[in-house]
Amino acid sequence: MNGAWQLRRDLVDFAARTYQRGLVAATDGNLSVRLPANQLLVTPSGLCLGDLRPDDLCVVSLDGRFLNGPHKPTSELALHLEVYRQRSDVQAVVHAHPPTINAFSFAGHTLDPCVIPEAVVGLGRVPTTPYATPSSDEGPRAIRDLIRDNDALIMQRHGSLTVGRTIREAYFRTEKMEHAAEILLKARQLGPIVPMSDDEVARLGAIAESRGWCRADDIRRACGRGS
């Protein structure tokens, strides 16, 4: 199968998962993947992610020029372009509106991954951006510095932004963020949350590095225990 067509199918598949999982509603949310020749494949504006077909997707240049497709590109295109400008290693971006993640930002809570070992390994640090009006040029500025060193962000009052080497990896980070937020919400209802101890962080970092998941320094950084 042609590689470009497979990317279209993959993007449509994970767009549908984003909708079916309840990570977006109606026509919210947008996804993209990097193509060769400084181009991007992006979801269109005004269509439900659960209804997309491969032919519905748009091709744009990395400088934002519309190249082809039957619809207008997502109104959040500038957000995606900023990620790819800042991160040459990123091949895919998912912007969604997970309900619990959004609730955290509305209530002024951060997503502390140092409570859940799987979240520490899979997400790393998850900072919250300053507020930016959706679909405006404020969005790229709000994420610019944070996305350079993080793979998952909470966008203040505007959901989540995750990146990956594949659309699968970027999508799973979104799903893992929402799952972690749901767990933390339930835990707070039961009582005070106890973060991982220094010893637990060190042991998790050693295992993660020995198995090639990430560096021990990444684990310590995610937990605010040094570089």
C-alpha positions as a Markdown table, in Angstrom:
| # | Residue | x | y | z |
|---|---|---|---|---|
| 1 | Met | 0.0 | 0.0 | 0.0 |
| 2 | Asn | 1.2 | 3.5 | -0.8 |
| 3 | Gly | 2.9 | 5.1 | 2.2 |
| 4 | Ala | 1.0 | 8.4 | 1.9 |
| 5 | Trp | -2.3 | 6.6 | 1.6 |
| 6 | Gln | -1.5 | 4.5 | 4.7 |
| 7 | Leu | -0.8 | 7.8 | 6.6 |
| 8 | Arg | -4.2 | 9.0 | 5.6 |
| 9 | Arg | -5.9 | 5.8 | 6.8 |
| 10 | Asp | -3.9 | 5.9 | 10.1 |
| 11 | Leu | -4.9 | 9.6 | 10.7 |
| 12 | Val | -8.6 | 8.9 | 10.0 |
| 13 | Asp | -8.4 | 5.8 | 12.3 |
| 14 | Phe | -7.0 | 7.7 | 15.2 |
| 15 | Ala | -9.3 | 10.7 | 14.6 |
| 16 | Ala | -12.2 | 8.3 | 14.9 |
| 17 | Arg | -10.8 | 6.8 | 18.1 |
| 18 | Thr | -10.4 | 10.3 | 19.5 |
| 19 | Tyr | -14.1 | 10.9 | 18.9 |
| 20 | Gln | -15.3 | 7.4 | 20.0 |
| 21 | Arg | -13.3 | 7.6 | 23.3 |
| 22 | Gly | -15.1 | 10.8 | 24.1 |
| 23 | Leu | -11.9 | 12.9 | 24.0 |
| 24 | Val | -13.7 | 15.4 | 21.7 |
| 25 | Ala | -17.4 | 16.2 | 20.9 |
| 26 | Ala | -19.2 | 17.3 | 17.8 |
| 27 | Thr | -16.6 | 18.9 | 15.4 |
| 28 | Asp | -14.0 | 19.6 | 18.1 |
| 29 | Gly | -10.4 | 18.5 | 17.9 |
| 30 | Asn | -7.7 | 18.2 | 15.2 |
| 31 | Leu | -4.9 | 15.9 | 14.3 |
| 32 | Ser | -1.9 | 16.0 | 11.9 |
| 33 | Val | 1.0 | 14.0 | 10.6 |
| 34 | Arg | 4.2 | 15.1 | 8.9 |
| 35 | Leu | 4.6 | 14.2 | 5.2 |
| 36 | Pro | 7.8 | 14.3 | 3.1 |
| 37 | Ala | 8.8 | 17.5 | 1.3 |
| 38 | Asn | 8.0 | 19.8 | 4.2 |
| 39 | Gln | 4.3 | 19.1 | 4.1 |
| 40 | Leu | 1.6 | 18.1 | 6.6 |
| 41 | Leu | -1.6 | 16.1 | 6.5 |
| 42 | Val | -4.2 | 17.7 | 8.7 |
| 43 | Thr | -7.9 | 17.1 | 9.6 |
| 44 | Pro | -10.4 | 19.6 | 8.1 |
| 45 | Ser | -12.4 | 22.3 | 9.8 |
| 46 | Gly | -16.0 | 21.8 | 10.6 |
| 47 | Leu | -16.2 | 18.0 | 10.2 |
| 48 | Cys | -16.6 | 15.4 | 13.0 |
| 49 | Leu | -13.5 | 13.4 | 13.7 |
| 50 | Gly | -15.6 | 10.3 | 13.9 |
| 51 | Asp | -16.9 | 10.7 | 10.3 |
| 52 | Leu | -13.7 | 11.4 | 8.4 |
| 53 | Arg | -12.6 | 9.5 | 5.3 |
| 54 | Pro | -9.1 | 9.5 | 3.9 |
| 55 | Asp | -10.1 | 11.8 | 1.1 |
| 56 | Asp | -11.4 | 14.4 | 3.5 |
| 57 | Leu | -7.9 | 15.3 | 4.8 |
| 58 | Cys | -6.0 | 18.4 | 3.8 |
| 59 | Val | -2.4 | 18.9 | 2.7 |
| 60 | Val | -0.6 | 22.0 | 3.8 |
| 61 | Ser | 3.0 | 23.2 | 3.7 |
| 62 | Leu | 5.0 | 23.8 | 6.8 |
| 63 | Asp | 4.7 | 27.5 | 6.2 |
| 64 | Gly | 0.9 | 27.2 | 6.3 |
| 65 | Arg | 0.0 | 27.3 | 2.7 |
| 66 | Phe | -3.0 | 25.2 | 1.6 |
| 67 | Leu | -1.9 | 22.7 | -1.0 |
| 68 | Asn | -4.9 | 20.4 | -1.7 |
| 69 | Gly | -8.0 | 18.8 | -0.2 |
| 70 | Pro | -11.8 | 19.2 | -0.5 |
| 71 | His | -12.2 | 21.2 | 2.8 |
| 72 | Lys | -10.5 | 24.0 | 4.7 |
| 73 | Pro | -7.8 | 22.9 | 7.1 |
| 74 | Thr | -8.5 | 22.9 | 10.8 |
| 75 | Ser | -8.8 | 26.4 | 12.4 |
| 76 | Glu | -6.0 | 25.3 | 14.8 |
| 77 | Leu | -3.5 | 24.8 | 12.0 |
| 78 | Ala | -1.2 | 27.5 | 13.5 |
| 79 | Leu | -0.9 | 25.4 | 16.7 |
| 80 | His | 0.2 | 22.3 | 14.7 |
| 81 | Leu | 2.7 | 24.3 | 12.6 |
| 82 | Glu | 4.3 | 25.7 | 15.8 |
| 83 | Val | 4.9 | 22.2 | 17.1 |
| 84 | Tyr | 6.6 | 21.1 | 14.0 |
| 85 | Arg | 8.7 | 24.2 | 13.8 |
| 86 | Gln | 9.9 | 23.6 | 17.4 |
| 87 | Arg | 10.4 | 19.9 | 17.2 |
| 88 | Ser | 12.0 | 18.2 | 14.2 |
| 89 | Asp | 11.6 | 14.8 | 15.9 |
| 90 | Val | 7.8 | 15.1 | 16.1 |
| 91 | Gln | 5.9 | 13.3 | 13.3 |
| 92 | Ala | 2.3 | 13.6 | 14.6 |
| 93 | Val | 0.2 | 16.0 | 16.8 |
| 94 | Val | -3.2 | 15.4 | 18.5 |
| 95 | His | -5.2 | 18.3 | 19.9 |
| 96 | Ala | -8.3 | 17.1 | 21.8 |
| 97 | His | -10.7 | 18.3 | 24.5 |
| 98 | Pro | -10.7 | 15.5 | 27.1 |
| 99 | Pro | -13.4 | 16.3 | 29.7 |
| 100 | Thr | -11.4 | 15.5 | 32.9 |
| 101 | Ile | -8.3 | 17.2 | 31.6 |
| 102 | Asn | -10.4 | 20.3 | 30.8 |
| 103 | Ala | -12.0 | 20.2 | 34.2 |
| 104 | Phe | -8.5 | 20.2 | 35.8 |
| 105 | Ser | -7.5 | 23.3 | 34.0 |
| 106 | Phe | -10.8 | 25.1 | 34.8 |
| 107 | Ala | -10.3 | 24.3 | 38.5 |
| 108 | Gly | -6.7 | 25.4 | 38.5 |
| 109 | His | -5.3 | 21.9 | 39.1 |
| 110 | Thr | -2.2 | 20.5 | 37.4 |
| 111 | Leu | -1.8 | 16.9 | 36.2 |
| 112 | Asp | 0.8 | 15.5 | 38.6 |
| 113 | Pro | 2.2 | 12.3 | 36.9 |
| 114 | Cys | 4.4 | 11.5 | 39.9 |
| 115 | Val | 1.5 | 9.8 | 41.5 |
| 116 | Ile | 1.0 | 7.1 | 38.8 |
| 117 | Pro | 4.1 | 5.2 | 37.7 |
| 118 | Glu | 2.7 | 4.5 | 34.2 |
| 119 | Ala | 2.0 | 8.2 | 33.7 |
| 120 | Val | 5.5 | 9.1 | 34.7 |
| 121 | Val | 7.0 | 6.8 | 32.1 |
| 122 | Gly | 4.4 | 7.4 | 29.4 |
| 123 | Leu | 3.9 | 11.1 | 29.7 |
| 124 | Gly | 6.8 | 12.7 | 31.6 |
| 125 | Arg | 6.1 | 16.2 | 32.9 |
| 126 | Val | 2.7 | 17.6 | 31.9 |
| 127 | Pro | 2.7 | 21.4 | 32.3 |
| 128 | Thr | -0.2 | 23.7 | 31.8 |
| 129 | Thr | 0.0 | 26.5 | 29.2 |
| 130 | Pro | -1.1 | 30.1 | 29.7 |
| 131 | Tyr | -4.6 | 30.7 | 28.4 |
| 132 | Ala | -4.9 | 31.5 | 24.7 |
| 133 | Thr | -8.1 | 32.3 | 22.8 |
| 134 | Pro | -8.9 | 29.2 | 20.6 |
| 135 | Ser | -8.0 | 29.4 | 16.9 |
| 136 | Ser | -6.0 | 32.6 | 17.4 |
| 137 | Asp | -2.4 | 33.5 | 17.1 |
| 138 | Glu | -2.1 | 33.4 | 20.9 |
| 139 | Gly | -2.1 | 29.6 | 20.8 |
| 140 | Pro | 1.3 | 29.1 | 19.1 |
| 141 | Arg | 2.8 | 31.6 | 21.6 |
| 142 | Ala | 1.3 | 29.8 | 24.5 |
| 143 | Ile | 2.9 | 26.5 | 23.6 |
| 144 | Arg | 6.1 | 27.6 | 22.1 |
| 145 | Asp | 8.5 | 27.3 | 25.0 |
| 146 | Leu | 6.7 | 24.3 | 26.7 |
| 147 | Ile | 6.5 | 22.0 | 23.7 |
| 148 | Arg | 10.2 | 22.1 | 23.2 |
| 149 | Asp | 10.9 | 19.9 | 26.2 |
| 150 | Asn | 7.5 | 18.1 | 26.8 |
| 151 | Asp | 5.4 | 15.6 | 24.8 |
| 152 | Ala | 2.1 | 16.4 | 26.5 |
| 153 | Leu | 0.6 | 19.7 | 27.5 |
| 154 | Ile | -2.7 | 20.8 | 29.2 |
| 155 | Met | -3.9 | 23.9 | 27.4 |
| 156 | Gln | -5.6 | 26.2 | 29.8 |
| 157 | Arg | -9.4 | 26.0 | 29.2 |
| 158 | His | -8.7 | 24.3 | 25.9 |
| 159 | Gly | -8.0 | 20.6 | 26.4 |
| 160 | Ser | -4.8 | 18.8 | 25.6 |
| 161 | Leu | -1.9 | 18.8 | 23.1 |
| 162 | Thr | 0.2 | 15.7 | 22.6 |
| 163 | Val | 3.0 | 14.8 | 20.1 |
| 164 | Gly | 4.7 | 11.6 | 19.0 |
| 165 | Arg | 6.9 | 9.8 | 16.5 |
| 166 | Thr | 3.8 | 8.3 | 15.1 |
| 167 | Ile | 0.1 | 9.2 | 15.2 |
| 168 | Arg | -0.4 | 6.2 | 17.4 |
| 169 | Glu | 2.0 | 7.4 | 20.0 |
| 170 | Ala | 0.6 | 10.9 | 20.0 |
| 171 | Tyr | -3.0 | 9.6 | 20.4 |
| 172 | Phe | -2.0 | 7.2 | 23.2 |
| 173 | Arg | -0.5 | 10.0 | 25.1 |
| 174 | Thr | -3.8 | 11.9 | 24.9 |
| 175 | Glu | -5.7 | 8.8 | 26.1 |
| 176 | Lys | -3.2 | 8.2 | 28.9 |
| 177 | Met | -3.5 | 11.9 | 30.0 |
| 178 | Glu | -7.3 | 11.6 | 30.4 |
| 179 | His | -7.0 | 8.2 | 32.2 |
| 180 | Ala | -4.5 | 9.7 | 34.6 |
| 181 | Ala | -6.7 | 12.7 | 35.3 |
| 182 | Glu | -9.7 | 10.4 | 35.9 |
| 183 | Ile | -7.7 | 8.4 | 38.4 |
| 184 | Leu | -6.4 | 11.5 | 40.2 |
| 185 | Leu | -9.9 | 12.9 | 40.4 |
| 186 | Lys | -11.2 | 9.8 | 42.1 |
| 187 | Ala | -8.2 | 9.6 | 44.4 |
| 188 | Arg | -8.8 | 13.2 | 45.5 |
| 189 | Gln | -12.4 | 12.3 | 46.4 |
| 190 | Leu | -11.1 | 9.5 | 48.7 |
| 191 | Gly | -8.4 | 11.5 | 50.5 |
| 192 | Pro | -5.1 | 13.3 | 50.2 |
| 193 | Ile | -2.9 | 12.2 | 47.3 |
| 194 | Val | 0.6 | 10.9 | 48.2 |
| 195 | Pro | 3.2 | 11.3 | 45.5 |
| 196 | Met | 5.9 | 8.7 | 44.8 |
| 197 | Ser | 8.8 | 8.8 | 47.3 |
| 198 | Asp | 12.4 | 9.6 | 46.2 |
| 199 | Asp | 13.2 | 5.9 | 46.5 |
| 200 | Glu | 10.3 | 4.9 | 44.4 |
| 201 | Val | 11.2 | 7.5 | 41.7 |
| 202 | Ala | 14.8 | 6.2 | 41.7 |
| 203 | Arg | 13.8 | 2.6 | 41.3 |
| 204 | Leu | 11.3 | 3.4 | 38.6 |
| 205 | Gly | 14.0 | 5.4 | 36.7 |
| 206 | Ala | 16.4 | 2.5 | 36.9 |
| 207 | Ile | 13.9 | 0.1 | 35.5 |
| 208 | Ala | 12.8 | 2.5 | 32.7 |
| 209 | Glu | 16.3 | 3.1 | 31.6 |
| 210 | Ser | 17.3 | -0.6 | 31.7 |
| 211 | Arg | 14.4 | -1.5 | 29.5 |
| 212 | Gly | 14.9 | 1.4 | 27.1 |
| 213 | Trp | 11.6 | 3.2 | 27.8 |
| 214 | Cys | 13.3 | 6.5 | 28.7 |
| 215 | Arg | 16.2 | 7.9 | 30.7 |
| 216 | Ala | 16.3 | 7.9 | 34.5 |
| 217 | Asp | 16.8 | 11.6 | 34.3 |
| 218 | Asp | 13.5 | 11.9 | 32.5 |
| 219 | Ile | 11.7 | 10.2 | 35.3 |
| 220 | Arg | 13.4 | 12.4 | 37.9 |
| 221 | Arg | 12.5 | 15.5 | 35.9 |
| 222 | Ala | 8.9 | 14.5 | 35.5 |
| 223 | Cys | 8.7 | 14.1 | 39.2 |
| 224 | Gly | 10.4 | 17.4 | 40.0 |
| 225 | Arg | 13.4 | 15.6 | 41.6 |
| 226 | Gly | 16.2 | 17.3 | 39.7 |
| 227 | Ser | 17.3 | 17.4 | 36.0 |
